[in-house]
């Protein structure tokens, strides 16, 4: 479970990196998503959280070593609200869902992971007081989008349905995915949060980016 961070550095590299913004991501989410879909329990995944977080922290230390001074480390999205997982873990037990019809156990696991990651980032800040380290709050960005989706122009009946997909309550079928023959695409992707049951639509990403920029920009110590 190693990070795939590779870079080369010329003698002038630290000077260039000082003015760059680095995003360290896609290390934690994929491990957990794959594990869940392979049948691992949430308790099993909780046990590997420290290992995953240490992998991320190691990657952060490496790019600090290369001269980076502004780094964003993103947390995970609430996967319990995403069509793929809503389909795979569908249940008739109404208490399994929250007020947004998201799966509580999956989201609680993500909250657990995100908090662990935030604590590790806070510890790292003590070791590098001159480095700007920021947690990217993808979880709350998405929940803001979901809670305000209708006023932002999304279709209330399609908030958890894939635009490009087929079948089931969430318009998602892992055996007939977006891009396969005869799998339709919705008329207007801008009314959907989910593009293919896994990724978001461009409109959703645009709103998420606005929230995240508003949240992180004041912490970046940028000279505008």
N, CA, C and O of each residue as an XYZ file, in Angstrom:
896
protein
N       0.851     -1.190      0.000
C       0.000      0.000      0.000
C       0.885      1.238      0.000
O       0.892      2.020      0.951
N       1.611      1.393     -1.059
C       2.537      2.513     -1.126
C       1.974      3.620     -1.977
O       1.159      3.377     -2.868
N       2.405      4.838     -1.707
C       2.000      5.952     -2.542
C       2.839      5.918     -3.808
O       3.966      5.422     -3.800
N       2.292      6.443     -4.890
C       2.995      6.442     -6.161
C       3.444      7.855     -6.477
O       3.190      8.374     -7.564
N       4.112      8.468     -5.518
C       4.585      9.842     -5.712
C       6.019      9.780     -6.233
O       6.915      9.276     -5.556
N       6.221     10.289     -7.426
C       7.560     10.318     -8.008
C       7.822     11.716     -8.542
O       6.932     12.342     -9.117
N       9.024     12.198     -8.355
C       9.393     13.481     -8.937
C      10.902     13.554     -9.062
O      11.626     12.810     -8.401
N      11.371     14.445     -9.905
C      12.803     14.708     -9.977
C      13.014     16.172     -9.674
O      12.111     16.984     -9.872
N      14.194     16.521     -9.194
C      14.431     17.890     -8.751
C      15.763     18.398     -9.283
O      16.810     17.792     -9.056
N      15.706     19.520     -9.994
C      16.919     20.165    -10.474
C      17.466     21.051     -9.360
O      16.802     21.226     -8.339
N      18.669     21.617     -9.532
C      19.220     22.499     -8.493
C      18.313     23.682     -8.166
O      18.341     24.192     -7.046
N      17.503     24.126     -9.143
C      16.619     25.267     -8.891
C      15.246     24.847     -8.387
O      14.373     25.684     -8.157
N      15.066     23.546     -8.219
C      13.747     23.027     -7.883
C      13.142     23.635     -6.623
O      11.981     24.040     -6.667
N      13.861     23.723     -5.496
C      13.249     24.268     -4.279
C      12.688     25.664     -4.476
O      11.659     26.003     -3.892
N      13.350     26.483     -5.291
C      12.848     27.841     -5.499
C      11.512     27.817     -6.215
O      10.602     28.588     -5.908
N      11.417     26.896     -7.192
C      10.162     26.792     -7.931
C       9.056     26.225     -7.047
O       7.916     26.686     -7.097
N       9.398     25.221     -6.237
C       8.404     24.572     -5.383
C       7.863     25.523     -4.326
O       6.718     25.384     -3.897
N       8.672     26.486     -3.901
C       8.217     27.408     -2.861
C       6.939     28.135     -3.256
O       6.121     28.470     -2.400
N       6.768     28.377     -4.549
C       5.599     29.119     -5.011
C       4.519     28.211     -5.569
O       3.541     28.691     -6.142
N       4.684     26.912     -5.409
C       3.722     25.958     -5.950
C       2.780     25.468     -4.852
O       3.098     25.511     -3.663
N       1.617     25.005     -5.289
C       0.644     24.401     -4.379
C       0.555     22.922     -4.715
O       0.299     22.563     -5.865
N       0.764     22.054     -3.722
C       0.754     20.619     -3.961
C      -0.491     19.979     -3.354
O      -0.920     20.324     -2.254
N      -1.053     19.040     -4.101
C      -2.207     18.275     -3.642
C      -1.770     16.825     -3.499
O      -1.366     16.197     -4.478
N      -1.848     16.298     -2.301
C      -1.473     14.907     -2.041
C      -2.745     14.114     -1.821
O      -3.376     14.218     -0.769
N      -3.121     13.323     -2.811
C      -4.406     12.642     -2.659
C      -4.472     11.321     -3.386
O      -3.483     10.844     -3.943
N      -5.659     10.736     -3.371
C      -5.970      9.474     -4.032
C      -5.147      8.312     -3.490
O      -4.951      7.308     -4.175
N      -4.667      8.452     -2.258
C      -3.983      7.309     -1.643
C      -4.967      6.533     -0.771
O      -5.040      5.307     -0.858
N      -5.719      7.235      0.061
C      -6.605      6.548      0.995
C      -7.879      6.027      0.369
O      -8.263      4.879      0.596
N      -8.538      6.862     -0.417
C      -9.863      6.513     -0.918
C      -9.904      5.217     -1.690
O     -10.794      4.394     -1.478
N      -8.952      5.023     -2.584
C      -8.978      3.844     -3.436
C      -8.789      2.557     -2.646
O      -9.427      1.545     -2.937
N      -7.911      2.595     -1.646
C      -7.702      1.393     -0.817
C      -8.999      0.958     -0.148
O      -9.355     -0.220     -0.153
N      -9.688      1.921      0.421
C     -10.908      1.591      1.156
C     -12.037      1.174      0.211
O     -12.770      0.226      0.489
N     -12.168      1.879     -0.889
C     -13.223      1.526     -1.847
C     -13.020      0.110     -2.358
O     -13.961     -0.682     -2.417
N     -11.775     -0.205     -2.730
C     -11.460     -1.545     -3.226
C     -11.735     -2.583     -2.148
O     -12.319     -3.631     -2.422
N     -11.313     -2.288     -0.921
C     -11.520     -3.225      0.173
C     -12.985     -3.536      0.415
O     -13.359     -4.696      0.590
N     -13.815     -2.499      0.425
C     -15.249     -2.694      0.635
C     -15.863     -3.557     -0.459
O     -16.670     -4.446     -0.189
N     -15.470     -3.281     -1.693
C     -16.044     -4.019     -2.818
C     -15.511     -5.447     -2.887
O     -16.103     -6.301     -3.549
N     -14.390     -5.710     -2.202
C     -13.855     -7.073     -2.123
C     -14.426     -7.839     -0.931
O     -14.061     -8.988     -0.681
N     -15.325     -7.181     -0.203
C     -16.001     -7.876      0.889
C     -15.391     -7.692      2.260
O     -15.804     -8.355      3.211
N     -14.412     -6.801      2.384
C     -13.848     -6.546      3.709
C     -14.869     -5.813      4.582
O     -15.658     -5.014      4.078
N     -14.853     -6.081      5.869
C     -15.770     -5.413      6.784
C     -15.228     -4.030      7.141
O     -14.045     -3.743      6.960
N     -16.111     -3.188      7.645
C     -15.684     -1.853      8.066
C     -14.674     -1.959      9.206
O     -13.748     -1.153      9.294
N     -14.849     -2.945     10.071
C     -13.899     -3.130     11.181
C     -12.506     -3.483     10.649
O     -11.497     -3.016     11.178
N     -12.461     -4.305      9.609
C     -11.166     -4.646      8.994
C     -10.517     -3.400      8.398
O      -9.307     -3.205      8.514
N     -11.321     -2.568      7.767
C     -10.792     -1.353      7.149
C     -10.317     -0.351      8.203
O      -9.334      0.359      7.991
N     -11.019     -0.296      9.338
C     -10.585      0.603     10.414
C      -9.163      0.246     10.869
O      -8.381      1.123     11.238
N      -8.846     -1.039     10.838
C      -7.535     -1.474     11.319
C      -6.398     -1.043     10.388
O      -5.252     -0.941     10.825
N      -6.698     -0.791      9.124
C      -5.620     -0.374      8.217
C      -5.547      1.149      8.064
O      -4.681      1.662      7.354
N      -6.458      1.873      8.732
C      -6.435      3.336      8.648
C      -5.074      3.913      9.051
O      -4.548      4.756      8.324
N      -4.476      3.496     10.182
C      -3.175      4.071     10.547
C      -2.112      3.864      9.471
O      -1.292      4.748      9.223
N      -2.129      2.700      8.840
C      -1.152      2.391      7.797
C      -1.354      3.304      6.584
O      -0.389      3.830      6.029
N      -2.603      3.487      6.180
C      -2.903      4.340      5.033
C      -2.500      5.785      5.326
O      -1.900      6.458      4.487
N      -2.838      6.252      6.532
C      -2.511      7.634      6.895
C      -0.996      7.825      6.937
O      -0.495      8.862      6.503
N      -0.270      6.850      7.448
C       1.191      6.971      7.489
C       1.787      7.028      6.083
O       2.784      7.713      5.858
N       1.179      6.311      5.141
C       1.618      6.366      3.747
C       1.460      7.775      3.194
O       2.329      8.283      2.486
N       0.334      8.396      3.530
C       0.081      9.767      3.076
C       1.072     10.733      3.718
O       1.649     11.581      3.038
N       1.267     10.601      5.025
C       2.196     11.487      5.736
C       3.611     11.336      5.180
O       4.345     12.317      5.063
N       3.988     10.109      4.839
C       5.307      9.874      4.246
C       5.434     10.621      2.916
O       6.471     11.220      2.634
N       4.376     10.582      2.102
C       4.395     11.291      0.824
C       4.515     12.799      1.045
O       5.229     13.485      0.314
N       3.813     13.308      2.057
C       3.883     14.742      2.377
C       5.302     15.124      2.787
O       5.825     16.144      2.340
N       5.920     14.316      3.626
C       7.292     14.607      4.072
C       8.262     14.615      2.899
O       9.206     15.404      2.865
N       8.019     13.726      1.935
C       8.906     13.670      0.766
C       8.833     14.967     -0.030
O       9.863     15.514     -0.422
N       7.626     15.458     -0.269
C       7.548     16.670     -1.096
C       8.001     17.905     -0.301
O       8.463     18.886     -0.884
N       7.867     17.850      1.028
C       8.473     18.918      1.844
C       9.991     18.867      1.669
O      10.652     19.902      1.578
N      10.525     17.669      1.623
C      11.960     17.500      1.413
C      12.431     18.047      0.076
O      13.582     18.458     -0.066
N      11.536     18.049     -0.904
C      11.871     18.601     -2.220
C      11.707     20.119     -2.268
O      12.042     20.755     -3.267
N      11.189     20.693     -1.182
C      11.090     22.145     -1.138
C       9.686     22.713     -1.164
O       9.526     23.934     -1.175
N       8.656     21.867     -1.173
C       7.277     22.369     -1.193
C       6.956     23.064      0.132
O       7.358     22.602      1.200
N       6.232     24.170      0.048
C       5.878     24.913      1.264
C       4.368     25.055      1.452
O       3.916     25.434      2.533
N       3.589     24.757      0.424
C       2.126     24.813      0.534
C       1.546     23.490      0.040
O       1.686     23.134     -1.130
N       0.904     22.779      0.938
C       0.445     21.426      0.606
C      -0.984     21.224      1.098
O      -1.320     21.555      2.235
N      -1.815     20.674      0.217
C      -3.184     20.311      0.587
C      -3.278     18.787      0.641
O      -2.869     18.095     -0.292
N      -3.817     18.279      1.737
C      -4.034     16.839      1.898
C      -5.543     16.618      2.014
O      -6.132     16.950      3.043
N      -6.173     16.069      0.987
C      -7.629     15.942      1.018
C      -8.117     14.727      1.786
O      -7.492     13.667      1.767
N      -9.246     14.900      2.462
C      -9.927     13.780      3.086
C     -10.817     13.083      2.069
O     -10.840     13.454      0.895
N     -11.543     12.078      2.520
C     -12.404     11.319      1.621
C     -13.824     11.884      1.581
O     -14.281     12.541      2.516
N     -14.503     11.606      0.468
C     -15.902     11.977      0.307
C     -16.790     11.006      1.090
O     -16.366      9.895      1.408
N     -18.013     11.420      1.398
C     -18.949     10.514      2.091
C     -19.445      9.436      1.137
O     -20.438      9.633      0.437
N     -18.760      8.298      1.107
C     -19.076      7.260      0.123
C     -20.463      6.651      0.339
O     -21.020      6.030     -0.566
N     -21.013      6.830      1.533
C     -22.355      6.313      1.793
C     -23.450      7.042      1.031
O     -24.614      6.643      1.070
N     -23.073      8.118      0.333
C     -24.042      8.893     -0.459
C     -23.892      8.653     -1.959
O     -24.613      9.251     -2.758
N     -22.964      7.785     -2.343
C     -22.604      7.611     -3.747
C     -23.314      6.380     -4.322
O     -23.362      5.337     -3.670
N     -23.872      6.493     -5.548
C     -24.686      5.406     -6.125
C     -24.034      4.031     -6.104
O     -24.708      3.037     -5.836
N     -22.735      3.955     -6.382
C     -22.048      2.660     -6.359
C     -22.264      1.959     -5.033
O     -22.663      0.795     -5.007
N     -22.007      2.650     -3.931
C     -22.098      2.030     -2.608
C     -23.546      1.911     -2.130
O     -23.895      0.971     -1.415
N     -24.382      2.865     -2.526
C     -25.809      2.748     -2.197
C     -26.412      1.509     -2.861
O     -27.323      0.888     -2.313
N     -25.905      1.156     -4.033
C     -26.374     -0.038     -4.739
C     -25.800     -1.300     -4.122
O     -26.531     -2.251     -3.845
N     -24.489     -1.309     -3.907
C     -23.813     -2.513     -3.404
C     -24.249     -2.886     -1.994
O     -24.291     -4.065     -1.643
N     -24.573     -1.882     -1.188
C     -24.902     -2.133      0.220
C     -26.358     -1.784      0.545
O     -26.698     -1.458      1.682
N     -27.197     -1.859     -0.471
C     -28.617     -1.558     -0.289
C     -29.229     -2.497      0.750
O     -28.926     -3.690      0.794
N     -30.092     -1.927      1.577
C     -30.741     -2.732      2.618
C     -32.171     -2.248      2.847
O     -32.497     -1.087      2.597
N     -33.009     -3.153      3.323
C     -34.400     -2.793      3.663
C     -34.493     -2.189      5.056
O     -35.567     -1.757      5.477
N     -33.383     -2.158      5.768
C     -33.352     -1.611      7.126
C     -33.278     -0.084      7.046
O     -32.221      0.477      6.756
N     -34.388      0.573      7.299
C     -34.445      2.034      7.135
C     -33.510      2.766      8.091
O     -33.084      3.887      7.812
N     -33.192      2.131      9.219
C     -32.315      2.799     10.190
C     -30.861      2.854      9.697
O     -30.025      3.529     10.296
N     -30.569      2.146      8.613
C     -29.205      2.168      8.062
C     -28.916      3.472      7.326
O     -27.767      3.778      7.009
N     -29.991      4.248      7.054
C     -29.840      5.476      6.262
C     -30.045      6.716      7.124
O     -30.823      6.704      8.078
N     -29.332      7.791      6.773
C     -29.537      9.058      7.473
C     -30.601      9.892      6.778
O     -31.288      9.406      5.879
N     -30.737     11.145      7.191
C     -31.808     11.990      6.646
C     -31.609     12.330      5.174
O     -32.539     12.780      4.506
N     -30.392     12.115      4.668
C     -30.119     12.372      3.246
C     -30.177     11.084      2.425
O     -29.836     11.080      1.242
N     -30.604     10.008      3.051
C     -30.623      8.672      2.455
C     -29.208      8.203      2.099
O     -28.996      7.553      1.075
N     -28.263      8.538      2.945
C     -26.894      8.028      2.820
C     -26.712      6.914      3.851
O     -27.346      6.927      4.906
N     -25.851      5.960      3.543
C     -25.603      4.847      4.459
C     -24.727      5.298      5.628
O     -23.579      5.704      5.442
N     -25.283      5.221      6.816
C     -24.614      5.776      8.001
C     -23.301      5.069      8.326
O     -22.313      5.726      8.655
N     -23.276      3.741      8.239
C     -22.062      3.008      8.616
C     -20.887      3.383      7.718
O     -19.764      3.552      8.194
N     -21.147      3.513      6.432
C     -20.071      3.867      5.504
C     -19.582      5.291      5.761
O     -18.379      5.552      5.769
N     -20.520      6.200      5.969
C     -20.116      7.588      6.230
C     -19.409      7.731      7.573
O     -18.477      8.524      7.704
N     -19.848      6.969      8.567
C     -19.172      7.021      9.867
C     -17.736      6.512      9.757
O     -16.840      7.007     10.441
N     -17.525      5.522      8.891
C     -16.157      5.047      8.668
C     -15.305      6.150      8.040
O     -14.161      6.359      8.446
N     -15.858      6.855      7.053
C     -15.115      7.936      6.404
C     -14.798      9.044      7.413
O     -13.699      9.599      7.405
N     -15.760      9.362      8.275
C     -15.521     10.369      9.317
C     -14.368      9.927     10.217
O     -13.507     10.731     10.571
N     -14.356      8.644     10.586
C     -13.280      8.088     11.413
C     -11.934      8.261     10.716
O     -10.968      8.721     11.325
N     -11.875      7.891      9.438
C     -10.629      8.025      8.673
C     -10.206      9.490      8.551
O      -9.044      9.827      8.776
N     -11.151     10.349      8.195
C     -10.823     11.771      8.008
C     -10.286     12.404      9.294
O      -9.355     13.208      9.253
N     -10.874     12.038     10.429
C     -10.399     12.581     11.712
C      -8.987     12.103     12.016
O      -8.154     12.861     12.512
N      -8.731     10.840     11.712
C      -7.387     10.289     11.934
C      -6.367     11.024     11.069
O      -5.267     11.348     11.516
N      -6.760     11.280      9.821
C      -5.887     12.006      8.901
C      -5.649     13.436      9.387
O      -4.523     13.930      9.349
N      -6.710     14.094      9.841
C      -6.574     15.470     10.343
C      -5.627     15.534     11.542
O      -4.809     16.447     11.650
N      -5.747     14.555     12.442
C      -4.862     14.521     13.609
C      -3.403     14.353     13.188
O      -2.506     14.966     13.768
N      -3.175     13.520     12.180
C      -1.811     13.296     11.699
C      -1.254     14.564     11.049
O      -0.075     14.880     11.201
N      -2.109     15.282     10.328
C      -1.692     16.549      9.710
C      -1.342     17.562     10.797
O      -0.344     18.275     10.689
N      -2.164     17.625     11.843
C      -1.899     18.559     12.949
C      -0.577     18.245     13.631
O       0.163     19.155     14.008
N      -0.276     16.954     13.792
C       1.003     16.560     14.391
C       2.167     16.960     13.493
O       3.212     17.404     13.968
N       1.969     16.795     12.192
C       3.022     17.128     11.231
C       3.303     18.630     11.223
O       4.441     19.058     11.034
N       2.259     19.418     11.429
C       2.426     20.883     11.467
C       3.398     21.301     12.573
O       4.141     22.270     12.417
N       3.391     20.578     13.675
C       4.288     20.903     14.794
C       5.754     20.707     14.390
O       6.643     21.431     14.838
N       5.982     19.693     13.521
C       7.341     19.411     13.071
C       7.801     20.372     11.976
O       8.997     20.591     11.783
N       6.827     20.940     11.263
C       7.151     21.847     10.145
C       6.364     23.154     10.286
O       5.441     23.407      9.512
N       6.722     23.977     11.264
C       5.926     25.188     11.535
C       5.953     26.211     10.393
O       5.085     27.081     10.329
N       6.932     26.118      9.497
C       7.014     27.086      8.402
C       6.346     26.594      7.119
O       6.366     27.281      6.097
N       5.758     25.407      7.180
C       5.086     24.837      6.009
C       3.577     25.022      6.165
O       3.026     24.794      7.242
N       2.919     25.431      5.097
C       1.457     25.553      5.120
C       0.848     24.211      4.739
O       0.880     23.817      3.573
N       0.295     23.514      5.719
C      -0.350     22.213      5.514
C      -1.848     22.365      5.740
O      -2.280     22.785      6.813
N      -2.626     22.029      4.743
C      -4.071     22.246      4.830
C      -4.820     20.950      4.545
O      -4.507     20.225      3.600
N      -5.802     20.679      5.371
C      -6.696     19.538      5.155
C      -7.797     19.954      4.185
O      -8.490     20.945      4.415
N      -7.955     19.197      3.104
C      -9.023     19.466      2.134
C     -10.288     18.734      2.543
O     -10.348     17.506      2.474
N     -11.292     19.477      2.965
C     -12.483     18.883      3.587
C     -13.513     18.447      2.539
O     -14.578     19.049      2.406
N     -13.172     17.392      1.802
C     -14.079     16.884      0.770
C     -15.411     16.417      1.343
O     -16.454     16.544      0.702
N     -15.360     15.876      2.558
C     -16.596     15.347      3.165
C     -17.637     16.457      3.327
O     -18.766     16.336      2.852
N     -17.248     17.526      3.995
C     -18.224     18.601      4.236
C     -18.550     19.385      2.979
O     -19.633     19.961      2.871
N     -17.625     19.414      2.024
C     -17.928     20.043      0.736
C     -19.066     19.297      0.057
O     -20.000     19.909     -0.460
N     -18.982     17.966      0.062
C     -20.028     17.176     -0.590
C     -21.348     17.279      0.156
O     -22.403     17.400     -0.467
N     -21.304     17.232      1.488
C     -22.553     17.316      2.243
C     -23.225     18.672      2.026
O     -24.452     18.747      1.965
N     -22.435     19.744      1.908
C     -22.996     21.060      1.585
C     -23.680     21.012      0.232
O     -24.781     21.538      0.068
N     -23.024     20.375     -0.750
C     -23.603     20.269     -2.090
C     -24.913     19.496     -2.049
O     -25.903     19.915     -2.649
N     -24.922     18.379     -1.349
C     -26.126     17.542     -1.280
C     -27.270     18.285     -0.601
O     -28.412     18.228     -1.056
N     -26.964     18.977      0.480
C     -28.002     19.698      1.228
C     -28.555     20.898      0.467
O     -29.700     21.296      0.679
N     -27.748     21.472     -0.416
C     -28.162     22.667     -1.163
C     -28.389     22.404     -2.642
O     -28.525     23.336     -3.435
N     -28.429     21.132     -3.003
C     -28.437     20.757     -4.417
C     -29.597     21.361     -5.206
O     -29.404     21.862     -6.314
N     -30.781     21.314     -4.643
C     -31.955     21.789     -5.389
C     -31.851     23.282     -5.659
O     -32.145     23.732     -6.767
N     -31.438     24.056     -4.661
C     -31.303     25.504     -4.861
C     -30.166     25.834     -5.826
O     -30.117     26.931     -6.382
N     -29.241     24.868     -6.026
C     -28.136     25.074     -6.963
C     -28.479     24.586     -8.367
O     -27.651     24.659     -9.275
N     -29.705     24.087     -8.543
C     -30.163     23.705     -9.876
C     -30.152     22.217    -10.179
O     -30.410     21.819    -11.315
N     -29.858     21.388     -9.183
C     -29.877     19.945     -9.401
C     -31.299     19.409     -9.231
O     -32.106     19.988     -8.504
N     -31.597     18.303     -9.906
C     -32.924     17.698     -9.870
C     -33.096     16.913     -8.572
O     -32.317     16.006     -8.280
N     -34.106     17.264     -7.808
C     -34.350     16.647     -6.506
C     -34.552     15.135     -6.602
O     -34.238     14.409     -5.659
N     -35.073     14.659     -7.729
C     -35.341     13.228     -7.896
C     -34.124     12.447     -8.406
O     -34.176     11.224     -8.542
N     -33.042     13.155     -8.683
C     -31.874     12.494     -9.270
C     -30.595     12.707     -8.465
O     -29.497     12.474     -8.971
N     -30.730     13.147     -7.214
C     -29.545     13.518     -6.427
C     -28.609     12.341     -6.180
O     -27.402     12.525     -6.023
N     -29.167     11.126     -6.145
C     -28.321      9.956     -5.896
C     -28.425      8.941     -7.023
O     -28.192      7.748     -6.830
N     -28.780      9.440     -8.205
C     -28.852      8.580     -9.389
C     -27.740      8.970    -10.360
O     -27.448     10.151    -10.553
N     -27.131      7.961    -10.963
C     -26.104      8.229    -11.964
C     -26.752      8.791    -13.219
O     -27.831      8.356    -13.621
N     -26.083      9.764    -13.836
C     -26.561     10.307    -15.110
C     -26.341      9.278    -16.209
O     -27.224      9.027    -17.030
N     -25.156      8.689    -16.212
C     -24.805      7.684    -17.221
C     -24.812      6.323    -16.541
O     -23.873      5.959    -15.832
N     -25.897      5.574    -16.772
C     -26.025      4.288    -16.105
C     -27.375      3.671    -16.419
O     -28.172      4.234    -17.169
N     -27.621      2.507    -15.837
C     -28.875      1.821    -16.123
C     -29.240      0.909    -14.953
O     -28.390      0.239    -14.368
N     -30.545      0.908    -14.631
C     -31.073     -0.076    -13.700
C     -31.020      0.304    -12.244
O     -30.146      1.053    -11.808
N     -31.975     -0.228    -11.492
C     -31.971     -0.081    -10.053
C     -32.390      1.294     -9.572
O     -32.639      2.209    -10.357
N     -32.459      1.407     -8.269
C     -32.931      2.639     -7.635
C     -31.988      3.819     -7.882
O     -32.406      4.976     -7.852
N     -30.695      3.508     -8.130
C     -29.701      4.579     -8.254
C     -29.134      4.695     -9.673
O     -28.138      5.380     -9.906
N     -29.789      4.012    -10.610
C     -29.384      4.055    -12.018
C     -27.938      3.594    -12.181
O     -27.192      4.122    -13.007
N     -27.561      2.611    -11.387
C     -26.193      2.092    -11.427
C     -26.219      0.577    -11.424
O     -26.959     -0.046    -10.663
N     -25.393     -0.011    -12.294
C     -25.242     -1.458    -12.342
C     -23.770     -1.753    -12.621
O     -23.254     -1.417    -13.687
N     -23.106     -2.379    -11.666
C     -21.681     -2.647    -11.809
C     -21.332     -3.537    -12.986
O     -20.191     -3.541    -13.447
N     -22.320     -4.302    -13.484
C     -22.079     -5.197    -14.617
C     -22.404     -4.540    -15.958
O     -22.035     -5.051    -17.016
N     -23.096     -3.406    -15.900
C     -23.410     -2.658    -17.129
C     -23.147     -1.181    -16.849
O     -24.061     -0.420    -16.532
N     -21.906     -0.803    -16.969
C     -21.510      0.537    -16.536
C     -21.496      1.534    -17.684
O     -21.638      1.173    -18.852
N     -21.323      2.773    -17.323
C     -21.286      3.871    -18.280
C     -20.226      3.598    -19.343
O     -19.086      3.259    -19.023
N     -20.608      3.749    -20.602
C     -19.692      3.479    -21.710
C     -19.951      2.144    -22.371
O     -19.512      1.916    -23.499
N     -20.664      1.244    -21.681
C     -21.031     -0.031    -22.293
C     -22.135      0.191    -23.325
O     -22.873      1.173    -23.240
N     -22.254     -0.713    -24.299
C     -23.326     -0.580    -25.299
C     -24.708     -0.543    -24.649
O     -24.990     -1.291    -23.713
N     -25.551      0.329    -25.155
C     -26.958      0.437    -24.729
C     -27.130      0.988    -23.314
O     -28.224      0.909    -22.756
N     -26.081      1.538    -22.732
C     -26.224      2.203    -21.432
C     -26.458      3.693    -21.701
O     -25.581      4.375    -22.232
N     -27.640      4.193    -21.334
C     -28.013      5.561    -21.712
C     -27.367      6.634    -20.843
O     -26.882      6.368    -19.744
N     -27.378      7.842    -21.367
C     -26.905      9.027    -20.643
C     -28.098      9.953    -20.447
O     -28.917     10.096    -21.355
N     -28.212     10.580    -19.293
C     -29.338     11.466    -19.009
C     -29.327     12.675    -19.956
O     -28.296     13.006    -20.541
N     -30.457     13.310    -20.091
C     -30.607     14.431    -21.032
C     -29.719     15.601    -20.636
O     -29.068     16.212    -21.483
N     -29.696     15.910    -19.331
C     -28.924     17.065    -18.868
C     -28.056     16.679    -17.670
O     -28.546     16.651    -16.541
N     -26.778     16.383    -17.899
C     -25.890     16.000    -16.784
C     -25.804     17.062    -15.691
O     -25.499     16.742    -14.543
N     -26.069     18.315    -16.034
C     -25.963     19.393    -15.034
C     -26.989     19.271    -13.913
O     -26.864     19.925    -12.877
N     -28.005     18.431    -14.120
C     -29.029     18.248    -13.077
C     -28.680     17.089    -12.142
O     -29.397     16.834    -11.174
N     -27.590     16.393    -12.428
C     -27.166     15.248    -11.630
C     -25.873     15.564    -10.880
O     -25.016     16.286    -11.390
N     -25.735     15.028     -9.681
C     -24.472     15.105     -8.948
C     -23.528     14.012     -9.442
O     -22.336     14.251     -9.636
N     -24.073     12.806     -9.644
C     -23.249     11.672    -10.048
C     -23.261     11.496    -11.563
O     -24.317     11.510    -12.195
N     -22.072     11.331    -12.133
C     -21.963     11.087    -13.573
C     -22.199      9.614    -13.888
O     -23.101      9.281    -14.656
N     -21.390      8.727    -13.295
C     -21.448      7.314    -13.656
C     -21.647      6.391    -12.453
O     -21.417      5.184    -12.535
N     -22.080      6.979    -11.339
C     -22.271      6.179    -10.125
C     -21.055      6.155     -9.232
O     -21.128      5.735     -8.078
N     -19.903      6.617     -9.781
C     -18.647      6.644     -9.019
C     -18.084      8.059     -8.991
O     -17.759      8.591     -7.929
N     -17.972      8.660    -10.173
C     -17.454     10.019    -10.299
C     -18.590     11.023    -10.360
O     -19.739     10.659    -10.608
N     -18.268     12.280    -10.134
C     -19.288     13.334    -10.160
C     -19.360     13.978    -11.548
O     -18.474     13.801    -12.384
N     -20.427     14.719    -11.763
C     -20.553     15.471    -13.014
C     -19.679     16.724    -12.939
O     -19.246     17.129    -11.861
N     -19.430     17.322    -14.091
C     -18.627     18.537    -14.118
C     -19.289     19.646    -13.301
O     -18.609     20.432    -12.642
N     -20.609     19.700    -13.349
C     -21.323     20.725    -12.577
C     -21.126     20.509    -11.078
O     -20.907     21.460    -10.328
N     -21.207     19.258    -10.654
C     -20.988     18.947     -9.234
C     -19.555     19.283     -8.827
O     -19.330     19.886     -7.778
N     -18.585     18.893     -9.660
C     -17.188     19.205     -9.350
C     -16.966     20.713     -9.258
O     -16.187     21.188     -8.431
N     -17.655     21.451    -10.112
C     -17.508     22.908    -10.110
C     -17.970     23.506     -8.786
O     -17.291     24.367     -8.226
N     -19.123     23.057     -8.277
C     -19.629     23.556     -6.992
C     -18.755     23.098     -5.830
O     -18.524     23.851     -4.884
N     -18.268     21.851     -5.907
C     -17.366     21.354     -4.861
C     -16.090     22.194     -4.821
O     -15.587     22.537     -3.751
N     -15.583     22.516     -6.002
C     -14.355     23.320     -6.068
C     -14.570     24.698     -5.454
O     -13.699     25.213     -4.753
N     -15.740     25.300     -5.719
C     -16.030     26.627     -5.144
C     -16.026     26.565     -3.625
O     -15.439     27.423     -2.964
N     -16.683     25.546     -3.071
C     -16.738     25.407     -1.609
C     -15.336     25.215     -1.044
O     -14.963     25.854     -0.059
N     -14.562     24.335     -1.669
C     -13.225     24.026     -1.162
C     -12.295     25.228     -1.259
O     -11.503     25.484     -0.351
N     -12.393     25.962     -2.360
C     -11.548     27.158     -2.513
C     -11.897     28.188     -1.445
O     -11.012     28.779     -0.826
N     -13.194     28.397     -1.234
C     -13.623     29.345     -0.193
C     -13.119     28.916      1.182
O     -12.764     29.752      2.014
N     -13.092     27.594      1.411
C     -12.678     27.065      2.706
C     -11.155     27.139      2.890
O     -10.672     27.415      3.988
N     -10.408     26.892      1.818
C      -8.953     26.749      1.949
C      -8.159     28.016      1.645
O      -7.074     28.214      2.191
N      -8.686     28.861      0.791
C      -7.908     30.023      0.352
C      -7.408     30.890      1.511
O      -6.251     31.312      1.500
N      -8.269     31.168      2.526
C      -7.763     31.998      3.634
C      -6.615     31.353      4.421
O      -5.868     32.042      5.115
N      -6.483     30.031      4.307
C      -5.443     29.307      5.073
C      -4.134     29.171      4.304
O      -3.132     28.711      4.849
N      -4.148     29.576      3.025
C      -2.995     29.307      2.170
C      -1.894     30.361      2.258
O      -0.807     30.184      1.708
N      -2.187     31.453      2.951
C      -1.204     32.539      3.081
C      -0.717     33.043      1.711
O       0.466     33.308      1.501
N      -1.676     33.162      0.801
C      -1.315     33.624     -0.545
C      -1.227     35.148     -0.572
O      -2.007     35.838      0.084
N      -0.278     35.655     -1.330
C      -0.162     37.096     -1.529
C      -0.875     37.430     -2.835
O      -0.321     37.242     -3.918
N      -2.116     37.928     -2.727
C      -2.913     38.197     -3.931
C      -2.766     39.649     -4.304
O      -3.353     40.096     -5.290
